[in-house]
Amino acid sequence: MEDKVLLGHGSGGTMMKRIIDEVFFEAYAGEELRRGDDAAVLPALEPGERLAFSTDSFVVSPHFFPGGDIGRLAVCGTVNDIATSGARPLYLGCGFILEEGYPIDDLRRICASMAEAASEAGVRLVTGDTKVVNRGHGDGVFINTSGVGAVPAGIDLSGAHCQPGDAVLVTGTLGDHGITIMSCRESLSFTADVKSDAAPLNHLIADVLAAAPDARCFRDPTRGGLASTLNELSEQSQVDFEIDEDAVPVRDAVRGACDMLGYDPLQVANEGKMVCVVPAEQADAALAAMHASPYGTDAARIGQALPARADRGPKVYIRNAFGGRRILDMLVGEQLPRIC
């Protein structure tokens, strides 16, 4: 373990996993936290009821970008984390850390964006907190959002439930958000428009669960992208995953930007996409439900779960059109700092 906090500890890759395992888990992790899911499912006051609870912090720079802003990101990110448990998101709390001198007009714009995203998701912002730090001791605005949702009876989703033979689906094109943030930060221009995919996906997930009631799990591939997400699920379930490279949807502009910058689009962040693992016999129904949503028109079946070999730990593989097969590792270190 490193002796100082580095940017890579927030990357979604192996360094982030190490600080979670060796610092946070070691100090206070209980059963709910050690499951490794995006939202903790908790018992409610009445027998049989369950709650999903999640919290997240947003420090993206710049605060405004094509397709969204830090406010939309804060609402959508927490709504999506709650929804991955199969819960119906209900209430959000938000905490603002503002830097002295931040323009009030920009703050109003962020709050309006949060209200719009909350309305779309069908959630209410019900509590909050505001702190102001001295000029030069922040970066304009940071936002923390926490959320609560209700888990219907009979729903039990977790990254630990994936089984050999299951199908792997994604709800749309990958890498849009990370490349958008990089293009804004570095003043890059592309021949085609690239914009963030930030979106609330709770309605899409509910529709998929109605069509594929035995779905194993949902996971949003944010920091570390698809590669880190699949490696996390592989470790949780102790299965291998094999992905068809040609089946993974990536916009041409995003692929071209990744080629230019030396990035792997499968390791680039997303904020409005889901990875879904379902039994193979329910994959077509799940995919049809995704395609019926405005946020799932580019959804695709990209691979399958396989038994892990007994002589080594579970792995994620990617196969190309020529039959070549390579290991798809988690992101190591930092690729795109502060994408959320």
BAPAVEX-506773 format. One record per residue (C-alpha): residue number from 1; residue in three letters; y, z, x. Coordinates in pm, whole numbers, plus 32768, in hexadecimal, padded with zeros to 4 digits. Layout:
REM residues N
 loke dopa   c2   c3   c1
  NUM  ALA    Y    Z    X
...
//
This chain:
REM residues 340
 loke dopa   c2   c3   c1
    1  MET 8000 8000 8000
    2  GLU 8158 7FA4 8084
    3  ASP 8247 80C4 80D3
    4  LYS 8370 8026 801A
    5  VAL 839E 7F71 7ECE
    6  LEU 83B2 7DF9 7F05
    7  LEU 8407 7CDA 7E19
    8  GLY 829A 7C76 7E20
    9  HIS 8241 7DBA 7D6D
   10  GLY 82D9 7D21 7C32
   11  SER 823A 7BCA 7C52
   12  GLY 810E 7BED 7B6D
   13  GLY 8023 7BAD 7C92
   14  THR 7F51 7C7A 7D81
   15  MET 8075 7D4C 7E04
   16  MET 80D7 7DAE 7CA3
   17  LYS 7F6F 7E0A 7C53
   18  ARG 7F65 7EE2 7D8A
   19  ILE 809B 7FAD 7D31
   20  ILE 801A 7FDB 7BCC
   21  ASP 7EC2 804D 7C41
   22  GLU 7F2B 8124 7D68
   23  VAL 8070 81BD 7CE6
   24  PHE 808B 81BA 7B69
   25  PHE 7F1B 81CB 7B0B
   26  GLU 7ED1 82CC 7C16
   27  ALA 7FEA 83AE 7B99
   28  TYR 7FC5 83A8 7A1F
   29  ALA 7EE1 829A 798F
   30  GLY 7E0D 82FC 7866
   31  GLU 7D0B 8234 77A8
   32  GLU 7E0A 8163 76E9
   33  LEU 7ECC 80FF 7820
   34  ARG 7D97 80B1 78EE
   35  ARG 7D20 7FAF 77F0
   36  GLY 7E24 7EC8 788B
   37  ASP 7E94 7E24 7747
   38  ASP 7FFC 7DC7 76F2
   39  ALA 8018 7EC7 75D9
   40  ALA 7F75 801A 75AB
   41  VAL 7EBC 8040 745F
   42  LEU 7EDE 81A6 73E6
   43  PRO 7E63 8271 72BD
   44  ALA 7F64 82A6 71AA
   45  LEU 7F8E 83E1 70DB
   46  GLU 7EA5 836B 6FC7
   47  PRO 7D2F 8334 7006
   48  GLY 7CD9 81CA 704F
   49  GLU 7E3B 815F 709D
   50  ARG 7E9B 80EA 71F8
   51  LEU 7FE0 809E 72A6
   52  ALA 8031 7FAC 73BF
   53  PHE 8145 8018 74AA
   54  SER 81DC 7F5C 75CF
   55  THR 830E 7F6A 76AE
   56  ASP 83AB 7E73 77A0
   57  SER 84E7 7E4A 786F
   58  PHE 85AC 7D09 78A2
   59  VAL 867F 7CC4 79D5
   60  VAL 8688 7B46 79DA
   61  SER 879A 7A92 7A96
   62  PRO 8856 79C9 7A1D
   63  HIS 8885 7A74 78CE
   64  PHE 88B0 792A 7813
   65  PHE 87D5 77F8 7847
   66  PRO 875F 76C4 7787
   67  GLY 867D 7735 766C
   68  GLY 86ED 789E 765F
   69  ASP 878D 79CA 7705
   70  ILE 8732 7B2B 7771
   71  GLY 8756 7BA9 760B
   72  ARG 8664 7AAF 7571
   73  LEU 8577 7AF0 7693
   74  ALA 857F 7C68 7658
   75  VAL 8525 7C4D 74E8
   76  CYS 8420 7B3A 750D
   77  GLY 8378 7BDC 7638
   78  THR 8338 7D27 758B
   79  VAL 82DC 7C86 743C
   80  ASN 81DA 7BB1 74F2
   81  ASP 8149 7CD6 75B2
   82  ILE 8114 7D96 746E
   83  ALA 8083 7C64 73C0
   84  THR 7F7A 7C33 74CE
   85  SER 7ECA 7D64 7442
   86  GLY 7EB2 7CBB 72ED
   87  ALA 7FBF 7DA4 7268
   88  ARG 80D7 7D46 717D
   89  PRO 8217 7D9B 723F
   90  LEU 82FB 7E79 7170
   91  TYR 840B 7F2E 7231
   92  LEU 84BF 7F09 737D
   93  GLY 859B 7FF1 7447
   94  CYS 8685 7F6A 7552
   95  GLY 872F 800E 767A
   96  PHE 8853 7F69 772F
   97  ILE 88BC 7FB1 7896
   98  LEU 8A13 7F0F 78BA
   99  GLU 8AE3 7EE3 79F1
  100  GLU 8C52 7F41 79E0
  101  GLY 8D1E 7E04 79B0
  102  TYR 8C17 7D3E 78F0
  103  PRO 8CC2 7C57 77F2
  104  ILE 8CAD 7CDA 768C
  105  ASP 8C9A 7B74 760A
  106  ASP 8B5C 7B3E 76D5
  107  LEU 8ACD 7C84 764F
  108  ARG 8B19 7C17 74E9
  109  ARG 8A6B 7ACA 752D
  110  ILE 8935 7B7E 75B0
  111  CYS 892A 7C68 7484
  112  ALA 894C 7B44 7390
  113  SER 8829 7A98 743F
  114  MET 8758 7BD5 741F
  115  ALA 87A4 7BEC 72AC
  116  GLU 8741 7A81 7278
  117  ALA 85F7 7AA8 7334
  118  ALA 85A7 7BED 727A
  119  SER 85E5 7B42 712C
  120  GLU 8500 7A22 718C
  121  ALA 83ED 7B13 71F3
  122  GLY 841B 7BED 70BD
  123  VAL 8461 7D2D 7180
  124  ARG 857D 7E29 716E
  125  LEU 8649 7EBA 728A
  126  VAL 8655 8028 7223
  127  THR 86BD 80F7 7352
  128  GLY 8763 80CD 74A2
  129  ASP 881D 815C 75CA
  130  THR 893F 80ED 76A7
  131  LYS 8991 814D 780C
  132  VAL 8AAB 80C4 78E7
  133  VAL 8A94 80C7 7A63
  134  ASN 8BAD 809D 7B5E
  135  ARG 8C20 7F43 7BBE
  136  GLY 8B3D 7EBB 7CCF
  137  HIS 8A19 7F9E 7C6F
  138  GLY 8975 7EB2 7B77
  139  ASP 8964 7D42 7B24
  140  GLY 8A2C 7D2A 79E6
  141  VAL 8922 7D8B 78EC
  142  PHE 87B9 7E02 78EC
  143  ILE 86FC 7E35 77A4
  144  ASN 85CA 7F06 7750
  145  THR 8519 7EC7 7606
  146  SER 8402 7F97 7570
  147  GLY 8343 7F3C 7438
  148  VAL 824D 7FC0 7339
  149  GLY 815D 7EFA 7260
  150  ALA 8047 7F3C 7167
  151  VAL 7EE3 7ED2 71BE
  152  PRO 7E19 7E62 708D
  153  ALA 7CC1 7EF9 7053
  154  GLY 7BAA 7E3C 7100
  155  ILE 7C85 7DA5 7211
  156  ASP 7C19 7DFB 7375
  157  LEU 7CAA 7D13 747C
  158  SER 7C98 7D52 75F1
  159  GLY 7C7C 7C98 7737
  160  ALA 7B37 7D58 7767
  161  HIS 7A8D 7C9F 7646
  162  CYS 7A67 7B41 76DF
  163  GLN 78FF 7AC3 76EC
  164  PRO 784A 79A2 779B
  165  GLY 7865 7869 76C9
  166  ASP 79B8 78C1 7634
  167  ALA 7AC6 77B6 7628
  168  VAL 7C18 77DE 76D2
  169  LEU 7D49 7758 7619
  170  VAL 7EBC 774A 7668
  171  THR 7FC7 7721 7560
  172  GLY 8099 7621 761B
  173  THR 812A 7597 775C
  174  LEU 813A 767E 7888
  175  GLY 824B 76CC 7983
  176  ASP 8376 7677 78A8
  177  HIS 8425 77C9 78C2
  178  GLY 83F9 7804 7A36
  179  ILE 8474 76A9 7A95
  180  THR 859D 76CB 79A7
  181  ILE 8609 7810 7A4C
  182  MET 85DC 777C 7BA7
  183  SER 86A3 7644 7B4C
  184  CYS 87C4 771A 7ACA
  185  ARG 87BE 7805 7BF2
  186  GLU 87B6 76F1 7CF6
  187  SER 888C 75F4 7C32
  188  LEU 8772 74F7 7C2C
  189  SER 877D 73CD 7B3F
  190  PHE 865A 7302 7AB7
  191  THR 864A 71B1 7A0C
  192  ALA 85AB 7257 78DA
  193  ASP 8626 738E 7829
  194  VAL 856E 74CD 7883
  195  LYS 85A8 7603 77B4
  196  SER 8513 775B 7788
  197  ASP 83F6 7783 7690
  198  ALA 845F 78E5 7627
  199  ALA 83DE 7916 74C4
  200  PRO 8345 7A20 73E0
  201  LEU 81D5 79CA 73B3
  202  ASN 8165 7ADA 72C3
  203  HIS 814B 79ED 719A
  204  LEU 8080 78F3 7268
  205  ILE 7F91 7A05 72D7
  206  ALA 7F62 7A7B 7170
  207  ASP 7F0C 7918 7106
  208  VAL 7E12 78F2 7222
  209  LEU 7D6A 7A3B 71C6
  210  ALA 7D4C 79C6 705E
  211  ALA 7CA4 7884 70D5
  212  ALA 7BD6 791F 71EF
  213  PRO 7B91 7A89 7187
  214  ASP 7AAE 7ACC 72B3
  215  ALA 7BB8 7A78 73B7
  216  ARG 7B85 7B4D 74EE
  217  CYS 7CE6 7B6F 7570
  218  PHE 7E45 7AE3 7594
  219  ARG 7F16 7B05 76CF
  220  ASP 806E 7A79 771D
  221  PRO 8072 79D7 7878
  222  THR 81C4 7A55 78F0
  223  ARG 81ED 7ABE 7A5B
  224  GLY 80E0 7A19 7B2D
  225  GLY 80A2 7915 7A1E
  226  LEU 7F4F 789F 79A6
  227  ALA 7EAA 78EA 7AF5
  228  SER 7EFA 7A5D 7AF3
  229  THR 7EAB 7A7F 7980
  230  LEU 7D4F 79E8 799F
  231  ASN 7D02 7AB9 7AD2
  232  GLU 7D65 7BF2 7A13
  233  LEU 7C86 7B94 78EE
  234  SER 7B6C 7B38 79DA
  235  GLU 7B77 7C8F 7A7C
  236  GLN 7B93 7D45 792E
  237  SER 7A67 7C8F 7897
  238  GLN 799F 7C56 79D6
  239  VAL 7971 7AE3 7988
  240  ASP 79CE 79A6 7A42
  241  PHE 7ABD 78A6 79B1
  242  GLU 7AB1 7732 79F7
  243  ILE 7BE7 7668 79A2
  244  ASP 7C04 74EE 7981
  245  GLU 7D3C 7495 7A45
  246  ASP 7D7F 7357 797D
  247  ALA 7D6C 7416 7835
  248  VAL 7E83 7509 788F
  249  PRO 7FC7 7492 77E7
  250  VAL 80EF 747D 78D7
  251  ARG 822B 73B5 7898
  252  ASP 826A 729B 798F
  253  ALA 83BF 732B 79EA
  254  VAL 8326 7480 7A33
  255  ARG 820E 73E7 7AFF
  256  GLY 8308 7318 7BC4
  257  ALA 83E1 7448 7C05
  258  CYS 82B3 750E 7C7B
  259  ASP 8250 73F3 7D66
  260  MET 83B2 73EC 7DF2
  261  LEU 83C9 7566 7E1E
  262  GLY 8264 759D 7E93
  263  TYR 81F8 766B 7D65
  264  ASP 80B3 7669 7CA4
  265  PRO 810A 7641 7B30
  266  LEU 7FE2 771F 7ADB
  267  GLN 8091 783F 7B91
  268  VAL 81E9 7807 7AF4
  269  ALA 8266 78F2 79E4
  270  ASN 826A 78B4 786E
  271  GLU 8315 7978 7757
  272  GLY 82A5 78C4 761B
  273  LYS 8138 7871 7657
  274  MET 7FEE 7921 761B
  275  VAL 7E98 790E 76BB
  276  CYS 7D8E 7941 75B1
  277  VAL 7C19 7979 75EA
  278  VAL 7B3C 7937 74BB
  279  PRO 79CA 78F9 7477
  280  ALA 7981 778A 74B5
  281  GLU 791C 774D 734A
  282  GLN 7A76 77C2 72D4
  283  ALA 7B40 7703 73D7
  284  ASP 7B8C 75D5 72FC
  285  ALA 7C05 76AF 71DD
  286  ALA 7CE0 777B 72C9
  287  LEU 7D6F 763F 7363
  288  ALA 7DBF 75AD 720D
  289  ALA 7E7B 76EB 71B1
  290  MET 7F44 76D2 72F2
  291  HIS 7F9A 7565 72B3
  292  ALA 801D 75C2 715A
  293  SER 8124 76A9 71F6
  294  PRO 826B 7622 7282
  295  TYR 821D 76E7 73BF
  296  GLY 80BD 765B 73E6
  297  THR 80E0 74E2 73C7
  298  ASP 8070 74B0 7531
  299  ALA 7F50 75A9 7520
  300  ALA 7E14 7548 75DB
  301  ARG 7CB5 75BB 762B
  302  ILE 7CB2 75DB 77A4
  303  GLY 7B6C 767F 780D
  304  GLN 7A58 7778 77D3
  305  ALA 79CF 78C7 783C
  306  LEU 7891 78CE 790F
  307  PRO 77A8 79E1 7988
  308  ALA 7825 7A7D 7AC9
  309  ARG 773A 7A67 7BF1
  310  ALA 7698 7BB0 7C51
  311  ASP 76D9 7B84 7DC7
  312  ARG 7856 7B8F 7DAC
  313  GLY 796B 7BF3 7CBF
  314  PRO 79E3 7B1E 7B9A
  315  LYS 7AAE 79E8 7BF6
  316  VAL 7B89 78E1 7B54
  317  TYR 7B40 7778 7BAE
  318  ILE 7BFC 7638 7B69
  319  ARG 7B4F 74E6 7B61
  320  ASN 7C04 739C 7B97
  321  ALA 7BB9 723F 7B12
  322  PHE 7AF1 71E8 7C4B
  323  GLY 7A01 7309 7C1D
  324  GLY 7A9A 73E3 7D2B
  325  ARG 7A9D 7557 7CE7
  326  ARG 7B78 7661 7D86
  327  ILE 7BCA 77CD 7D4D
  328  LEU 7D0A 780B 7C8B
  329  ASP 7D9A 794A 7D1F
  330  MET 7E9F 7A36 7C9C
  331  LEU 7FFE 7A04 7D1F
  332  VAL 802D 7ABF 7E67
  333  GLY 818A 7B42 7EAB
  334  GLU 82C2 7AC0 7DFD
  335  GLN 82F3 795A 7D84
  336  LEU 8409 7964 7C82
  337  PRO 84C8 7AAF 7C94
  338  ARG 8558 7B3D 7B52
  339  ILE 84D5 7A48 7A51
  340  CYS 84DC 7B4D 793C
//
